[in-house]
Amino acid sequence: MTETTAPTEVIAAVEGHVGRLRLARPRQLHALNTAMCQGMLDTLEAWRGDMAVEAIILDHAEGRGFCAGGDIRMLADSGAADGVAARAFFFTEYRLNHRLFTYAKPTVAFMDGITMGGGVGIALPCRFRVATENTRLAMPETGIGLFPDVGGGWYLSRLPGRMGQFIALTGYRLDGAECAALGLATHYLPAERLDEVKAAIVAAPQEIGEVLDRFAIPTPDARILDHRDAIDRLFASDTLEEVFAALQADGGEWAGQQLATLRTKSPQAMKVSLRLLKDGAGMASFADEMAREYAVAARVVQRHDFTEGVRAVIVDKDNAPRWNPATPEDVTGHLIDQIFAPLPEAEAWTPA
């Protein structure tokens, strides 16, 4: 095994003919920071031209969770000030997302445990995506005044029916079986066999699909599919007020639960999310999607709802955010248009 240069919070090594990137920030559930993203970018670039590296494994080294997201406190602190550090993080993180999306060598992500936000952003671009009984995948950003970025507008808009809109608005946590049913995972494996699976990939890096097929087990029932018809009907509109009205008019227990959930989320963030998915469905390339998400993130991170959401959920933990605007009706189309306006060319995101 050959160690390579990377931040201590990412273990980069070559085993046989496989490059391994292991997230190693267990106290933070392997949440990404700028140095981790840059380290992975640099390592992937080095391995891209190294003929001895035939495939890439992306996983976590120890502890719970694959990756719980990004460095939210840093983002909130920066957003409350000049936003420079926050923008630098997004710029680098999105370059990592894009590099994984376009990487020529086969990549496999092991989403064993919590996979949220930034974790989704580095897992879903991989050619192979492994879920287990421990997987909990979510884009919970509307609860902190943010939006499902890191390519969320691309991936969620391409899910069946209105599943993407439901997941984006509510922050619903998908288990491994649900990830497999929706195509977010390519394989469902038992967690107890992952070390064996990874060793088999190292032994045969050109046969990843066959290895994963061999170890895969029957996927349990995906509970979210029990509500597919209701999701398609109740979340059919790209107008947030109409989603609220449909849920309220339904009168059923499940619809009532979703309405209660949405009432805890940032109205601004929910409207941004619906616009993101509507536009993302027709985006010409993943690079175009990331450029647009960067422009949105650069603005949203400095708006009130993100700072307030982080305060309520992560800092003070009173779970009583005071959103501003406070209701969907108060979030004007003009405000959303301002958030989605392209950045000046000198400030725009570009691929690495």
Order of alpha helices (4+ residues) and beta strands (2+ residues): beta-beta-beta-alpha-beta-alpha-alpha-beta-beta-alpha-beta-beta-alpha-alpha-beta-alpha-beta-alpha-alpha-alpha-alpha-alpha-alpha-alpha-alpha-alpha
